[in-house]
Amino acid sequence: MKFIAILLIGILLVGIYTHTETKSFKSSNTNYKSQPRITYFNTQDQDLKPVTKAYLKNSLTTLNLKDTNFILLSFWATWCPTCKPELTTLNTLQKSWAHKNINIISINVDPSENSSKVDKIWLDLNLDLKFIRNFNPDILNDLKVEVLPSYLLVNDNLELILRIDGATNWTNEKTQKLITDKLSKKNKQIK
């Protein structure tokens, strides 16, 4: 009887540890009536640590991005209720934004033991997005990713342009205009 009690306590503790370890992020509200938090950056405002820039550059180099002036980094997890529908919308958006020199990169923040869940979601949703898995948690801390989904728009020098924390209605014209306006302003500065 003691053995069973100890075993049950052990299972309970492992369950609690796994639950807190996996869900260290806040999940955004699934209701699009609550607006995501949007932060704009000037080039001088953003200050990523060199190690963060190096990690991002290395991760993105392996994806073989060509002719990209802008990258929208989309952070998500398998347990996040708003992430999966947004991945599908972002997949469609990537196709319509192809001519705008922007790539959408999906970054999964699940621990590596959830790889099979990530693969299943990817196949079930039939996604064509480029993606990074097993992202370094220290880098997430430096990028201040605390809510899922979260989005960072960066230029080709990995300078932050825009941050969106929370569920975002990507089919909304206002949201798309927000991004394209930022892109057109930055494109004018590049030329």
C-alpha positions as CSV (number, residue, x, y, z in Angstrom):
1,M,0.0,0.0,0.0
2,K,2.9,2.4,0.8
3,F,4.4,1.6,-2.5
4,I,1.2,2.6,-4.4
5,A,0.9,5.8,-2.4
6,I,4.6,6.7,-3.1
7,L,4.1,5.9,-6.7
8,L,1.0,8.1,-7.0
9,I,2.7,11.0,-5.2
10,G,5.7,10.6,-7.6
11,I,3.4,10.6,-10.7
12,L,1.6,13.7,-9.3
13,L,4.8,15.6,-8.8
14,V,6.1,14.7,-12.3
15,G,2.8,15.8,-13.7
16,I,3.0,19.2,-11.9
17,Y,6.6,19.7,-12.9
18,T,5.9,18.9,-16.6
19,H,2.8,21.1,-16.6
20,T,4.6,24.1,-15.2
21,E,7.7,23.4,-17.4
22,T,5.6,23.3,-20.6
23,K,3.3,26.2,-19.9
24,S,5.7,28.9,-18.7
25,F,4.2,31.3,-21.2
26,K,0.9,33.1,-21.0
27,S,-1.6,32.2,-23.6
28,S,-3.4,35.1,-25.2
29,N,-7.2,35.4,-25.3
30,T,-8.9,33.6,-28.1
31,N,-11.4,36.4,-28.4
32,Y,-10.3,38.8,-31.2
33,K,-12.2,41.6,-29.5
34,S,-9.4,42.0,-27.1
35,Q,-6.6,43.8,-29.0
36,P,-3.1,42.4,-29.1
37,R,-0.3,44.6,-27.6
38,I,1.6,46.3,-30.4
39,T,5.0,47.9,-29.9
40,Y,6.9,49.9,-32.5
41,F,10.6,50.3,-32.6
42,N,13.0,52.7,-34.1
43,T,16.4,51.3,-35.1
44,Q,18.1,53.0,-32.1
45,D,15.4,51.6,-29.7
46,Q,16.1,47.9,-30.3
47,D,19.0,46.5,-28.4
48,L,19.4,42.7,-28.9
49,K,22.3,41.1,-27.2
50,P,25.1,40.0,-29.6
51,V,24.5,36.4,-28.7
52,T,20.8,36.7,-29.6
53,K,21.6,38.3,-32.9
54,A,24.1,35.5,-33.6
55,Y,21.7,32.8,-32.7
56,L,18.9,34.2,-34.8
57,K,21.3,34.8,-37.7
58,N,22.5,31.2,-37.5
59,S,19.0,29.8,-37.2
60,L,17.8,31.8,-40.2
61,T,20.8,31.0,-42.3
62,T,19.9,27.3,-42.2
63,L,16.5,28.2,-43.7
64,N,18.2,29.5,-46.8
65,L,16.1,32.7,-47.1
66,K,16.7,34.6,-50.4
67,D,15.8,38.1,-51.3
68,T,14.3,38.9,-47.9
69,N,14.2,42.4,-46.5
70,F,11.9,41.5,-43.7
71,I,11.1,38.5,-41.5
72,L,8.0,38.0,-39.4
73,L,9.0,35.6,-36.5
74,S,5.9,33.8,-35.2
75,F,6.3,32.2,-31.8
76,W,3.9,29.4,-30.9
77,A,3.4,26.2,-28.9
78,T,1.3,23.0,-29.3
79,W,-0.8,23.8,-26.2
80,C,-1.7,27.3,-27.2
81,P,-5.3,27.4,-28.3
82,T,-5.0,30.4,-30.6
83,C,-1.7,29.4,-32.2
84,K,-2.9,26.7,-34.6
85,P,-5.6,28.7,-36.4
86,E,-3.1,31.6,-36.7
87,L,-0.5,29.3,-38.3
88,T,-3.0,28.4,-41.0
89,T,-3.8,32.1,-41.7
90,L,-0.1,32.9,-41.7
91,N,0.5,30.1,-44.2
92,T,-2.0,31.8,-46.6
93,L,-0.6,35.2,-45.8
94,Q,3.0,34.1,-46.7
95,K,1.8,33.2,-50.2
96,S,0.1,36.6,-50.7
97,W,3.2,38.5,-49.2
98,A,5.8,36.6,-51.3
99,H,6.2,39.6,-53.7
100,K,6.8,42.0,-50.7
101,N,10.2,40.5,-49.7
102,I,8.9,39.2,-46.4
103,N,9.2,35.7,-45.0
104,I,7.2,34.4,-42.2
105,I,9.2,32.0,-39.9
106,S,7.3,29.9,-37.5
107,I,9.2,29.3,-34.2
108,N,8.0,26.4,-32.0
109,V,8.8,26.9,-28.3
110,D,7.7,23.5,-27.1
111,P,10.3,21.3,-25.3
112,S,12.0,18.8,-27.6
113,E,10.0,15.9,-26.1
114,N,6.9,17.3,-27.9
115,S,8.5,16.9,-31.4
116,S,5.9,14.3,-32.4
117,K,3.0,16.7,-31.5
118,V,4.7,19.5,-33.5
119,D,5.2,17.2,-36.5
120,K,1.5,16.1,-36.3
121,I,0.2,19.6,-36.2
122,W,2.5,20.6,-39.1
123,L,1.2,17.7,-41.3
124,D,-2.5,18.1,-40.2
125,L,-2.5,21.8,-41.1
126,N,-0.5,21.2,-44.3
127,L,1.8,24.1,-43.6
128,D,4.4,25.4,-46.1
129,L,5.9,27.9,-43.7
130,K,9.6,27.7,-42.8
131,F,10.1,26.8,-39.2
132,I,12.5,26.4,-36.4
133,R,12.0,24.0,-33.5
134,N,13.6,23.6,-30.1
135,F,14.3,27.3,-29.9
136,N,16.8,28.3,-27.2
137,P,14.9,29.5,-24.0
138,D,17.6,32.1,-23.2
139,I,17.0,33.7,-26.5
140,L,13.3,33.8,-25.9
141,N,14.0,35.6,-22.6
142,D,16.2,38.2,-24.4
143,L,13.5,38.7,-27.0
144,K,11.0,39.1,-24.1
145,V,8.6,36.5,-25.6
146,E,6.2,36.0,-22.7
147,V,2.8,35.6,-24.4
148,L,1.9,33.1,-27.1
149,P,1.4,33.7,-29.9
150,S,3.9,36.5,-30.3
151,Y,5.3,38.1,-33.4
152,L,8.4,40.1,-34.1
153,L,9.0,41.9,-37.4
154,V,12.7,42.3,-38.1
155,N,14.7,43.6,-41.0
156,D,17.5,41.8,-42.7
157,N,19.9,43.2,-40.1
158,L,17.8,41.6,-37.4
159,E,16.7,45.0,-36.1
160,L,13.3,45.0,-34.4
161,I,10.6,47.0,-36.3
162,L,7.4,45.8,-34.7
163,R,6.3,43.5,-31.9
164,I,2.8,42.0,-31.6
165,D,2.0,40.1,-28.4
166,G,-1.2,38.0,-28.4
167,A,-3.7,36.6,-30.8
168,T,-4.0,38.6,-34.0
169,N,-6.6,38.6,-36.7
170,W,-4.3,38.3,-39.7
171,T,-7.2,38.3,-42.1
172,N,-8.2,41.7,-40.9
173,E,-7.3,44.4,-43.5
174,K,-6.3,46.8,-40.6
175,T,-3.8,44.3,-39.3
176,Q,-2.3,43.7,-42.8
177,K,-2.1,47.4,-43.4
178,L,-0.2,47.8,-40.1
179,I,2.5,45.5,-41.4
180,T,2.6,46.7,-45.0
181,D,2.8,50.3,-43.9
182,K,5.7,49.5,-41.7
183,L,7.3,47.6,-44.6
184,S,6.8,50.5,-47.1
185,K,8.3,53.0,-44.6
186,K,11.4,50.8,-44.1
187,N,11.7,50.1,-47.8
188,K,11.9,53.8,-48.5
189,Q,14.6,54.1,-45.8
190,I,16.6,51.3,-47.4
191,K,16.6,52.8,-50.9
